[in-house]
Amino acid sequence: MGWTPVGRTELNELIAADLCDSSDEEREYFKAVAVEPSRWRQSPYGDEGGGFWAVAVDGDRVLWYNDIEEGFNVSRFTVLGTIPDNEYWCNQDRLQWALPNLKGLSRRGNLGPPEPLPDE
């Protein structure tokens, strides 16, 4: 069976579960920057699934769910609704791990785009 993009209901469940495990400060921050989840374009990795779910915006940073890698990521953007190709990350972070990056207080680095497997 192939990959299928995460649906809105499942996304909301993931967010709710991660917020339950978050601190009061993290929940308040998320509440302040959360947006109605919407699909943001990202090419080429997001093409097959119709983009990735953006769930919060703070300044020029967007918090989005990478349903290919099953984790939250933070990227800088210049055009609302588009994650630039050089801002695609493969982090498999829980929501509360990504929130410091959204604030601009990076505690962890970003994992780059996928790399091809070596030939055997």
Contacts in CASP RR format, 6 or more apart in sequence:
PFRMAT RR
TARGET T0000
AUTHOR 0000-0000-0000
METHOD contacts of the structure
MODEL  1
MGWTPVGRTELNELIAADLCDSSDEEREYFKAVAVEPSRWRQSPYGDEGG
GFWAVAVDGDRVLWYNDIEEGFNVSRFTVLGTIPDNEYWCNQDRLQWALP
NLKGLSRRGNLGPPEPLPDE
3 48 0 8 1.000
3 68 0 8 1.000
5 48 0 8 1.000
5 49 0 8 1.000
5 50 0 8 1.000
5 51 0 8 1.000
5 67 0 8 1.000
6 14 0 8 1.000
6 53 0 8 1.000
6 65 0 8 1.000
6 67 0 8 1.000
8 37 0 8 1.000
8 53 0 8 1.000
11 37 0 8 1.000
11 53 0 8 1.000
11 55 0 8 1.000
11 65 0 8 1.000
12 37 0 8 1.000
14 65 0 8 1.000
14 95 0 8 1.000
15 55 0 8 1.000
15 95 0 8 1.000
18 72 0 8 1.000
18 94 0 8 1.000
18 95 0 8 1.000
18 96 0 8 1.000
19 26 0 8 1.000
19 27 0 8 1.000
19 30 0 8 1.000
19 95 0 8 1.000
19 96 0 8 1.000
21 94 0 8 1.000
21 96 0 8 1.000
22 30 0 8 1.000
22 95 0 8 1.000
22 96 0 8 1.000
22 99 0 8 1.000
23 96 0 8 1.000
26 96 0 8 1.000
26 99 0 8 1.000
29 99 0 8 1.000
29 103 0 8 1.000
30 56 0 8 1.000
30 95 0 8 1.000
30 99 0 8 1.000
33 56 0 8 1.000
33 57 0 8 1.000
33 58 0 8 1.000
33 63 0 8 1.000
33 102 0 8 1.000
34 55 0 8 1.000
34 56 0 8 1.000
35 54 0 8 1.000
35 55 0 8 1.000
35 56 0 8 1.000
35 57 0 8 1.000
37 53 0 8 1.000
37 54 0 8 1.000
37 55 0 8 1.000
38 53 0 8 1.000
38 54 0 8 1.000
38 81 0 8 1.000
39 50 0 8 1.000
39 51 0 8 1.000
39 52 0 8 1.000
39 53 0 8 1.000
39 54 0 8 1.000
40 51 0 8 1.000
40 52 0 8 1.000
40 53 0 8 1.000
40 54 0 8 1.000
40 62 0 8 1.000
40 64 0 8 1.000
40 77 0 8 1.000
40 81 0 8 1.000
40 82 0 8 1.000
40 83 0 8 1.000
41 50 0 8 1.000
41 51 0 8 1.000
41 81 0 8 1.000
41 82 0 8 1.000
41 83 0 8 1.000
42 51 0 8 1.000
42 52 0 8 1.000
42 82 0 8 1.000
42 83 0 8 1.000
42 84 0 8 1.000
42 85 0 8 1.000
42 88 0 8 1.000
43 85 0 8 1.000
44 85 0 8 1.000
45 68 0 8 1.000
45 88 0 8 1.000
45 113 0 8 1.000
45 114 0 8 1.000
46 52 0 8 1.000
46 68 0 8 1.000
49 67 0 8 1.000
52 64 0 8 1.000
52 65 0 8 1.000
52 66 0 8 1.000
52 67 0 8 1.000
52 83 0 8 1.000
53 64 0 8 1.000
53 65 0 8 1.000
53 67 0 8 1.000
54 62 0 8 1.000
54 63 0 8 1.000
54 64 0 8 1.000
54 81 0 8 1.000
54 83 0 8 1.000
55 63 0 8 1.000
55 64 0 8 1.000
55 65 0 8 1.000
55 72 0 8 1.000
56 62 0 8 1.000
56 63 0 8 1.000
56 102 0 8 1.000
57 63 0 8 1.000
58 102 0 8 1.000
58 103 0 8 1.000
58 104 0 8 1.000
60 76 0 8 1.000
60 77 0 8 1.000
60 78 0 8 1.000
61 74 0 8 1.000
61 75 0 8 1.000
61 76 0 8 1.000
61 77 0 8 1.000
61 101 0 8 1.000
61 102 0 8 1.000
61 104 0 8 1.000
62 74 0 8 1.000
62 75 0 8 1.000
62 76 0 8 1.000
62 77 0 8 1.000
62 81 0 8 1.000
62 83 0 8 1.000
63 72 0 8 1.000
63 73 0 8 1.000
63 74 0 8 1.000
63 95 0 8 1.000
63 98 0 8 1.000
63 99 0 8 1.000
63 101 0 8 1.000
63 102 0 8 1.000
64 72 0 8 1.000
64 73 0 8 1.000
64 74 0 8 1.000
64 75 0 8 1.000
64 83 0 8 1.000
65 71 0 8 1.000
65 72 0 8 1.000
65 73 0 8 1.000
66 72 0 8 1.000
66 73 0 8 1.000
66 89 0 8 1.000
66 90 0 8 1.000
66 91 0 8 1.000
66 92 0 8 1.000
69 90 0 8 1.000
69 91 0 8 1.000
69 92 0 8 1.000
70 92 0 8 1.000
71 91 0 8 1.000
71 92 0 8 1.000
71 93 0 8 1.000
71 94 0 8 1.000
71 98 0 8 1.000
72 91 0 8 1.000
72 93 0 8 1.000
72 94 0 8 1.000
72 95 0 8 1.000
72 97 0 8 1.000
72 98 0 8 1.000
73 89 0 8 1.000
73 90 0 8 1.000
73 91 0 8 1.000
73 93 0 8 1.000
73 98 0 8 1.000
73 110 0 8 1.000
74 89 0 8 1.000
74 98 0 8 1.000
74 101 0 8 1.000
74 102 0 8 1.000
74 110 0 8 1.000
75 83 0 8 1.000
75 84 0 8 1.000
75 87 0 8 1.000
75 88 0 8 1.000
75 89 0 8 1.000
76 84 0 8 1.000
76 87 0 8 1.000
77 83 0 8 1.000
77 84 0 8 1.000
77 87 0 8 1.000
78 84 0 8 1.000
88 112 0 8 1.000
88 113 0 8 1.000
89 110 0 8 1.000
89 111 0 8 1.000
89 112 0 8 1.000
89 113 0 8 1.000
90 111 0 8 1.000
90 112 0 8 1.000
90 113 0 8 1.000
90 114 0 8 1.000
91 98 0 8 1.000
91 108 0 8 1.000
91 109 0 8 1.000
91 110 0 8 1.000
91 111 0 8 1.000
92 111 0 8 1.000
93 108 0 8 1.000
97 107 0 8 1.000
97 108 0 8 1.000
100 106 0 8 1.000
100 107 0 8 1.000
100 108 0 8 1.000
101 107 0 8 1.000
101 108 0 8 1.000
101 109 0 8 1.000
101 110 0 8 1.000
END
